[in-house]
Amino acid sequence: MEDMIQMDRTISTQQDIKIEAKGVQVFYGDNHAIKDVDVNIADKTVTAFIGPSGCGKSTFLRCLNRMNDTIDICRVEGDILLDGEDIYDPKVDPVQLRAKVGMVFQKPNPFPKSIYDNVAYGPKIHGLARNKADLDEIVEKSLRKAALWNEVKDRLNAPGTGMSGGQQQRLCIARAIATAPEVLLMDEPCSALDPIATAQVEELIDELRQSFSVVIVTHSMQQAARVSQKTAFFHLGNLVEFDDTDKIFTNPQDSRTESYISGRIG
């Protein structure tokens, strides 16, 4: 038993870095939204971004799959490497990048299509299935991973928009993982959900980290404490502190982190 614990410790200390961000700056026109952020995001880990509203956590999250490219006045500087490769290299196709770095948004946003077609859409456009049998397998696997298969397997042709909010969000997670991404970004995925649906999604996040590097932006410190192993605290566009989640919540090194955790700023 002791050997196993020792082995587990060794594995956790040698965790692979999936995303490396160095000197990242983000500007919206003249507004300097993100200031010189350095952070390493480990593989097979849930990393939480916390901080007050408008502190830059969602802006930084959207840098990781180039979603900020869609905003004309936005400019990103610095380096963001995925497995050692620069994602902002002109040779990188943002569409292919987003298949590798999936995203789940704040409000569930299923396509106005059937449950099946919602999940099948990504694999179809990225050519991941050779035939209908392949596609069926990807859809079933993704819905199983999103803990939704047993609830929807008999109504795959029903519209995705007809499900409950919690089911819709899990459908969006299934859709995001159907393209076999390596990283899953989640921008406040539970803020529109009731407590029961939130608990289901949190349980799911814990399972997903076995297959993916998960990065979650959350307003809820309790949620960050429950689901993540690493936590980054942002304040006024700065990354103030980044460490193991339990350390951030019990023994923060920066007084600003301590003030936020204790509710004095927020």
Buried (B, 14 or more C-beta within 10 A) or exposed (E): EEEEEEEEEEEEEEBEEBBBBEEBBBBBEEEEBBBBBEBBBBBBBBBBBBBBEEBBBBBBBBBBBBBBBEEEEBEBEBBBBBBEEEBBEEEBEBEEBBBBBBBBBBBBBBBEBBBBBBBBBBBBEBEBBEEEEEBBEBBBBBBEBBBBBEBBEEEBEEBBBEBBEBBBBBBBBBBBBBBBBBBBBBBBBBBBBEEEBBBBBBEBBBEBBEBBBBBBBBBBBEBBBBBBBBBBBBBEBBBBBBBBBEEBBEEBEBEBBBBBBEEEEB
